[in-house]
Amino acid sequence: MKRFLSFLLAAVMASSLLVLPAGAAEVVRFSDVTDQNTIMAVESLRLMGVLDGYNDNTFRPGAALNRAQFCKMAVYAMNGEEELGLYNTVTIFPDAKPSHWASAYINMASRRGIIAGYPDGKFHPERTVTVGQAVTILLRMLGYEDKDIGGVWPASYMAVGATVGLTDGIGTNGNATLTRGQAAQLFLNLLRSDMKEKGSYLSSLNATVLENQVLVTSSATGPDGLETSMKLASGEAVYQMASGKASNGALNGLRGTLVLNKSGKVITFVPDAMGVQMTITVASAKASQIVDVSGA
């Protein structure tokens, strides 16, 4: 019976993906985020630990980021938080000593070759990040080097970023201050990108990637009722969240890629750029199970 239901669900999904009316499936976690693309980007990256909101339930998408904050985001986007202990006692920049809250993130990013200091030898962690600086860092995370790009910075890096889709939805002014909302879109673009040499960025994270999947639901598994697991339309398996964070459901019904760590737990779900969102309900009764797939 279960095999038949799984087959039925898959068949219906393949033949009847419907786009929801505008606003019908929006789930807003933060009170000041209403754009659907930003909602999806923020949720995908929040589950991964790349970013989060504030205690007053706001995300503040228009707020600027400083260089230390962006380094922390980059480290989590590299899935490198487990290695941070190796960099706690290292001093690479005199203004990012071990006493600085972001020293491990800055040191790790420096050793990975994705960030550099200023000519004065300092990192200046409190300075705001520009769009051009952010794009440069993420291109390095994709394997690009200065010798691959050339030209005048930041225009040359912005041009390459546009070519590979990294700057989609960001704008073209490399000298502008990067906002939190732009950073969310930029990092989501990174997760969707290909490395310079071979393979997808997600595959470079030492993770298992399940592509072209539809996220059926984020399920409540704990006594507190929080949604701390994910289930796909393609099978019966339930995947627990690696971080233990609860999903807000904003990614439910989207097609994309499920990213799992070595233990088979969810790092995040990355929605496709042209994802289709729909509602999926699986209900059970005493005598039988009913599978209902419908566009709202």
Secondary structure, DSSP 8 states (H G I E B T S, - for coil): -HHHHHHHHHHHHHH------TTTT---SSTT---HHHHHHHHHHHHHTS----TTS---TTSB-BHHHHHHHHHHHTT-GGGGGGGTT--SSTTS-TTSTTHHHHHHHHHTTS----TTS---TTSB-BHHHHHHHHHHHTT--HHHH-SSTTHHHHHHHHHTTTTTTT-S-TTSB-BHHHHHHHHHHHHT-B-SSSSBTGGGGS-EEEEEEEEEEEEE-STT--EEEEEETT-S-EEEBSS-----STTTT-EEEEEE-TTS-EEEEEE-TT----EEEEEE-SS-EEEEEE--
